[in-house]
Amino acid sequence: MTHAAVPDFDQRLTAFGSTRFTQLRQGQRQVLTAYAQQHRDTADLAIEMPTGEGKTLLALLIADYALDQGWSVAYLTGTRQLAQRVEEEANALGLDVVRFAAKDYGGAKLDDYHQAQAVGVMNYWVYFNSSPVPQPADMVIFDDAHLAEQPLSGLQTLRIPDKQGPASELYQTICELLAAHTNAYPGLQAMLEGTAQSSTPPELLSFKDWAAIATPVRDAIEESPLIDKDEIKYVWPAVRDHLSRCGVLIGPSGIEIRPYHPPTTLNTWYSQAKQRIYLSATLGSMDDLQRRVGGSPITQLEPAQSLPPGATGERLLVLNPSSERPFDSTVLEWALSQARAAGGRAAWLCASHSEADTLQEALTEAEETVYRLRSGDDAIVDIWSRAASGHLVTAGRYDGLDLAGDVCRLVIIVSIPQASSEFERFVVAYLGDASFMRHRVGQRITQALGRANRDATDRSLYLGLDPSFAQVLADPAVRKSIPESVTPTVRGALERYDQGWEGTLRACEAFWEDSKRTPHPSAPGEQSPSRRKARPGRGTSKNGEMSSSDAEVSAATDLWIGDHTSAAVKAREAAAQLIAAEETEHAAFWRYVEAHAHFDRGRAQDLAAARETLDDVTKNGPRTAWFRRLARTVADLEGYERPTDDLDRIFLAWDEWRREAGVRLDRALSKGRTFLTGNHDQQCEGLKVLARLTGASGERPPKREQSATDCRWTWSTAKRAERRVWEVKTGKPNPLDREDVNQLLGQIEVETRRSAKTRVYGCLLTPATTAKHDAAEAAHDKAALIHHGAVVRLYDLLADRLRTYDALCGNGNAEARGDARTKIESLLPKDRWLDQLLSPTRGNLITADHVTAIFPST
């Protein structure tokens, strides 16, 4: 459109003669003027507009202009319902549109779209799939642009979920093939057995291990009944001949076989467009938007003046002020009490399907009505909105979900929305300095805060249940991605968080009491009064200037198509840019991709280049979990096996805890110790905290389970999954009798049947210092008898190490964490100490002295 006259969009709008859209708002005019004067020839253009400022009308006017230039236009949305809404707005404007859906294309409609007579409106999956019917458009409009990531990555991502039926059987087969080849992945055994908790970090298979099992995995996939199911049959042809060039992640909920970034530039429906326009109220950085889409570099439209804030009414964000987790009784009851105040209606936003499953079970147990929103079933929102009451539960839906007006006044964000795929979970766990993931958290929180606030009349309460919300929202990288219009809401939430439960409950009560007042732009829920002198604040960090996504996407795409030389060069370029941004672990990941490119080429000199690349990365690298994984890959490439140990599990758990608790870590540790010295129920809670200190997963099973144990610990070693069932005894320190042991033996039997391949032992926690002969005999080779003072001593020793580690970590970068780990490792027991400590004690009691003896002296 280089030679066309500069369009006057005010004039275009007037020409439509619409009774609904009569004039442009100030922000719309600013953006359209900038587009007309500067960006008609920009291939990839991002436009950010606040919620409620009318980005749909803006996009329709640009689409109208494109049609006049003889361009075909595809307008893409996240759901069928949103596509219908765009069609309704276009009809109100007077613009010709045709709407497509799966198996609903028509003949004349397609012709109008192909001949640039009407805008084609459809959801992303209609346009981006294995055999789309609408032909590639000259202009593609990505509405709620981040929602494009899932269909685009899904074209080459083979996901095998660990759920009942053929999918679970295939998941098991692949895990067994890997376990037979190597014992380098300690978390694998628990995943294989099905005892891994949903929070267990996924394992990224080294490219060498994957190459060794790729052929039998391919055969297993093609022999599986799943090959004819929709989940696989459309993706498998695109992935089958690229297996050796994929990254492979095995997590507790499924396996992902995928390119490192989606190779979208190879997609004809993307690449043939003359212009691609990305719309969102929360675009984030152009660097990460390109990374998520897997396409070309994107330019952000910058109007001459700042856009006015959107008119979205009033919202109040209130955070869980305690250290208790979302499904702990106190926090869950708080959320349910707010739902009752909202008339029994609430929308729950979960970070994962496993979390949504847990929530659905908890709500059902509380006799609440649940409406579960799943992919492809958007009609459930309409059903829920018409019901008198009920809870809408969804996973990973922080954009494209419209709950405005009386549909919803309460939105509950269950946990930090930091990972929605196995790849993102891997990044969070292992690449702690990858700033793009913290940017995504800020975007998703902003998106969540817009679900029930769409126009000036809306008034909604938002709850953050995760205890780490305040810590995350105070993170500079997260705050950087939160727009100014949302900043007062976040700041107010942080101030209320500091007031504890008293301030939290008071704010919620005041919100509902005042629910009938007319919303006002300066409502307390939307702004926080400043009590300080205004200052310029910190300048933009070095991380904010970094842009490595173009090199990353090019490297991933080149590896996918087998251009190994270019892939290696581009991956090394991305790593260099990340090193300059002080993202050491993230940079090392792209050196790993560089090594993968060398290795996949397969010549002797290429294998040597792969070894040299990773050796260069690890020889002076920090001693973090990711660098230790890379060191094991180096050893494997050099032909020897490097033994695994428990340390990664412990430090991964500690790093997660540090991210979650922040400055409240010491308080959480003190609270856990207090629990261990309290009554029966408190001691059971204390055991959950102690499990986390040891790097294990601790849970209290629901009492409805047959022979429910007081607490259950699970962890995984290189050879097997380990489980310990705890029975807690309190009262007078009398000799332990047979009846107490018998109760534990029943629990062991139940757990053994439930997890046949897991090594299950019992742990009996008692104030007794001796055991009767028959009790000792019964427990001989089934249970560890543990004096209460022993677990308190274990707690104190590990808490001391964690506190020291936290202090030594400083600013938390990879180098600081690596140095801290090196120092703390010398103060921890030898490998496999937890397995040995909690193995059957032949009727003897473990005492505090026994625990002290396994720790090196300081």
NORGI-V529116 format. One record per backbone hydrogen bond with DSSP energy under -1.0 kcal/mol. NH is the residue of the N-H (numbers start at 1). CO is the residue of the C=O. If there is no record, write none. Layout:
BEGIN
NH_CO + NH_CO
END
This chain:
BEGIN
12_8 + 13_9 + 14_10 + 15_11 + 16_12 + 17_14 + 29_25 + 30_26 + 31_27 + 32_28 + 33_29 + 34_30 + 35_31 + 36_32 + 37_33 + 38_34 + 39_35 + 42_39 + 45_276 + 46_299 + 47_278 + 49_280 + 53_50 + 58_54 + 59_55 + 60_56 + 61_57 + 62_58 + 63_59 + 64_60 + 65_61 + 66_62 + 67_63 + 68_64 + 70_67 + 71_66 + 74_139 + 75_120 + 76_141 + 77_122 + 83_79 + 84_80 + 85_81 + 86_82 + 87_83 + 88_84 + 89_85 + 90_86 + 91_87 + 92_88 + 93_89 + 94_90 + 95_90 + 98_119 + 100_121 + 101_104 + 104_101 + 111_107 + 112_108 + 113_109 + 114_110 + 115_111 + 116_113 + 117_112 + 118_112 + 119_96 + 120_73 + 121_98 + 122_75 + 124_77 + 126_123 + 127_123 + 128_124 + 139_72 + 140_275 + 141_74 + 142_277 + 143_76 + 145_279 + 147_144 + 148_145 + 149_146 + 152_148 + 153_149 + 154_150 + 156_153 + 158_257 + 160_255 + 162_253 + 163_161 + 168_163 + 169_165 + 170_166 + 171_167 + 172_168 + 173_169 + 174_170 + 175_171 + 176_172 + 177_173 + 178_174 + 179_175 + 180_176 + 181_177 + 182_178 + 188_185 + 191_187 + 192_188 + 193_189 + 194_190 + 195_190 + 196_190 + 200_197 + 203_250 + 205_248 + 210_206 + 211_207 + 212_208 + 213_209 + 214_210 + 217_213 + 218_214 + 219_215 + 220_216 + 221_217 + 222_218 + 223_219 + 227_224 + 228_225 + 229_226 + 232_229 + 233_229 + 236_232 + 238_235 + 239_235 + 240_236 + 242_239 + 245_242 + 246_243 + 247_258 + 249_256 + 250_203 + 251_254 + 255_160 + 256_249 + 257_158 + 258_247 + 264_262 + 265_294 + 266_263 + 267_264 + 270_267 + 271_267 + 272_268 + 273_270 + 274_138 + 275_138 + 276_43 + 277_140 + 278_45 + 279_142 + 280_47 + 289_285 + 290_286 + 291_287 + 292_288 + 293_289 + 294_290 + 299_44 + 301_46 + 312_310 + 314_458 + 316_460 + 318_462 + 320_464 + 328_325 + 332_328 + 333_329 + 334_330 + 335_331 + 336_332 + 337_333 + 338_334 + 339_335 + 340_336 + 341_337 + 342_338 + 343_340 + 344_339 + 346_390 + 347_410 + 348_392 + 349_412 + 350_394 + 356_352 + 357_353 + 358_354 + 359_355 + 360_356 + 361_357 + 362_358 + 363_359 + 364_360 + 365_361 + 366_362 + 367_364 + 368_363 + 371_391 + 373_393 + 377_374 + 380_377 + 381_378 + 383_379 + 384_380 + 385_381 + 386_382 + 390_344 + 391_369 + 392_346 + 393_371 + 394_348 + 396_350 + 403_451 + 407_404 + 411_461 + 412_347 + 413_463 + 414_349 + 418_416 + 425_421 + 426_422 + 427_423 + 428_424 + 429_425 + 430_426 + 431_427 + 434_431 + 435_433 + 437_434 + 439_435 + 440_436 + 441_437 + 442_438 + 443_439 + 444_440 + 445_441 + 446_442 + 447_443 + 448_444 + 449_445 + 450_447 + 451_448 + 458_455 + 460_314 + 461_409 + 462_316 + 463_411 + 464_318 + 465_413 + 469_466 + 472_468 + 473_469 + 474_470 + 475_472 + 479_475 + 480_476 + 481_478 + 482_479 + 486_483 + 487_483 + 490_486 + 491_487 + 492_488 + 493_489 + 494_490 + 495_491 + 496_492 + 497_493 + 498_494 + 499_496 + 500_497 + 503_499 + 504_500 + 505_501 + 506_502 + 507_503 + 508_504 + 509_505 + 510_506 + 511_507 + 512_508 + 513_509 + 514_510 + 515_512 + 517_514 + 523_520 + 526_523 + 527_523 + 545_542 + 552_548 + 553_549 + 554_550 + 555_551 + 556_552 + 557_553 + 558_554 + 559_555 + 560_556 + 561_557 + 563_558 + 564_562 + 567_563 + 568_564 + 569_565 + 570_566 + 571_567 + 572_568 + 573_569 + 574_570 + 575_571 + 576_572 + 577_573 + 578_574 + 579_575 + 580_576 + 582_579 + 583_578 + 587_583 + 588_584 + 589_585 + 590_586 + 591_587 + 592_588 + 593_589 + 594_590 + 595_591 + 596_592 + 597_593 + 598_594 + 599_595 + 600_596 + 601_597 + 607_603 + 608_604 + 609_605 + 610_606 + 611_607 + 612_608 + 613_609 + 614_610 + 615_611 + 616_612 + 617_613 + 618_614 + 619_615 + 624_622 + 628_624 + 629_625 + 630_626 + 631_627 + 632_628 + 633_629 + 634_630 + 635_631 + 636_632 + 637_633 + 638_634 + 639_636 + 640_635 + 650_646 + 651_647 + 652_648 + 653_649 + 654_650 + 655_651 + 656_652 + 657_653 + 658_654 + 659_655 + 660_656 + 661_657 + 662_658 + 664_661 + 665_662 + 668_664 + 669_665 + 670_666 + 671_667 + 672_668 + 673_669 + 674_670 + 675_671 + 676_672 + 678_675 + 683_679 + 684_680 + 685_681 + 686_682 + 687_683 + 688_684 + 689_685 + 690_686 + 691_687 + 692_688 + 693_689 + 694_690 + 695_692 + 696_691 + 697_714 + 699_712 + 705_702 + 708_705 + 710_726 + 711_726 + 712_699 + 713_724 + 714_697 + 715_722 + 717_720 + 722_715 + 723_759 + 724_713 + 725_761 + 726_711 + 727_763 + 729_765 + 734_732 + 736_770 + 741_737 + 742_738 + 743_739 + 744_740 + 745_741 + 746_742 + 747_743 + 748_744 + 749_745 + 750_746 + 751_747 + 752_748 + 753_749 + 754_750 + 755_751 + 758_755 + 759_721 + 761_723 + 762_782 + 763_725 + 764_784 + 765_727 + 766_786 + 772_736 + 776_772 + 777_773 + 778_774 + 779_775 + 782_779 + 783_779 + 784_762 + 786_764 + 787_846 + 788_766 + 790_787 + 791_787 + 792_788 + 793_789 + 794_790 + 795_791 + 796_792 + 797_793 + 798_794 + 799_795 + 800_796 + 801_797 + 802_798 + 803_799 + 804_800 + 805_801 + 806_802 + 807_803 + 808_804 + 809_805 + 812_809 + 817_813 + 818_814 + 819_815 + 820_816 + 821_817 + 822_818 + 823_819 + 824_820 + 825_821 + 827_824 + 828_825 + 833_830 + 836_832 + 837_833 + 838_834 + 839_836 + 841_783 + 842_780 + 844_841 + 846_785 + 851_847 + 852_848 + 853_849 + 854_851 + 855_852
END
